[in-house]
Amino acid sequence: MNEQENVKAVERIYTAFGQGDIPTILNMLAEDIDWLFHGPAEIPFAGRHKGREKVAQFFSAIDETVEIEQFEPQEFIANRENP
């Protein structure tokens, strides 16, 4: 994929998340996805999640523990040169 295709894929994933459409997100991920969410152990969805099933558990944990009041990504950047 080129940069524009990557950006479009990420936009689709974020749109799906905003709509609560986790199956679409999971279907867009590689079977052997290695998903890392940095955070302290007290956050139930923090840590490494390998494979689609574990990423699905990641999203379930978010759904069970976080009330998202607003989700409006403003910009998607494929490559930003350092000034």
C-alpha positions as CSV (number, residue, x, y, z in Angstrom):
1,M,0.0,0.0,0.0
2,N,1.1,3.5,-0.6
3,E,0.8,6.4,1.9
4,Q,-2.6,7.5,0.6
5,E,-4.0,3.9,0.8
6,N,-2.6,3.6,4.3
7,V,-4.4,6.8,5.4
8,K,-7.7,5.7,3.8
9,A,-7.4,2.4,5.7
10,V,-6.8,4.1,9.0
11,E,-9.7,6.5,8.3
12,R,-12.0,3.5,7.7
13,I,-10.9,1.9,10.9
14,Y,-11.5,5.1,12.9
15,T,-14.9,5.6,11.2
16,A,-15.8,2.0,12.2
17,F,-14.7,2.6,15.8
18,G,-16.8,5.8,16.0
19,Q,-19.8,3.8,14.9
20,G,-19.0,0.9,17.3
21,D,-18.4,-1.4,14.4
22,I,-15.7,-3.6,15.9
23,P,-16.1,-6.5,13.4
24,T,-15.2,-4.2,10.5
25,I,-12.0,-3.2,12.4
26,L,-11.1,-6.8,13.1
27,N,-11.6,-7.8,9.5
28,M,-9.2,-5.1,8.3
29,L,-6.4,-6.3,10.6
30,A,-3.9,-9.0,9.8
31,E,-4.6,-12.4,11.5
32,D,-1.2,-12.0,13.3
33,I,-1.8,-8.4,14.4
34,D,0.5,-7.3,17.3
35,W,-1.5,-4.5,19.0
36,L,0.2,-2.5,21.8
37,F,-1.6,0.0,24.0
38,H,0.8,1.7,26.4
39,G,-0.5,2.4,29.9
40,P,-0.3,1.2,33.5
41,A,-1.4,-2.2,34.6
42,E,-4.5,-0.7,36.3
43,I,-5.9,0.0,32.8
44,P,-7.7,-3.2,31.9
45,F,-7.0,-2.9,28.2
46,A,-3.3,-1.8,28.4
47,G,-0.6,-4.0,27.2
48,R,0.2,-6.2,24.2
49,H,-2.6,-8.0,22.3
50,K,-1.5,-10.5,19.7
51,G,-4.0,-11.8,17.1
52,R,-7.5,-10.7,16.2
53,E,-9.1,-12.5,19.1
54,K,-7.0,-10.6,21.6
55,V,-7.7,-7.3,19.9
56,A,-11.4,-8.1,20.1
57,Q,-10.9,-8.6,23.9
58,F,-9.1,-5.2,23.9
59,F,-12.2,-3.5,22.4
60,S,-14.5,-5.4,24.8
61,A,-12.5,-4.1,27.7
62,I,-12.7,-0.6,26.4
63,D,-16.5,-0.9,26.0
64,E,-16.9,-2.3,29.6
65,T,-14.7,0.3,31.3
66,V,-14.8,3.6,29.3
67,E,-17.6,5.9,28.5
68,I,-16.6,7.7,25.3
69,E,-18.4,11.0,25.1
70,Q,-16.8,12.3,22.0
71,F,-14.7,10.8,19.2
72,E,-13.8,13.1,16.4
73,P,-10.4,12.5,14.8
74,Q,-9.4,15.7,12.9
75,E,-6.3,14.7,10.9
76,F,-4.7,11.6,9.5
77,I,-1.0,11.9,8.7
78,A,1.0,9.3,6.7
79,N,4.3,11.1,6.8
80,R,5.4,14.3,8.5
81,E,8.8,15.7,7.9
82,N,10.6,17.1,11.0
83,P,11.2,20.9,10.7
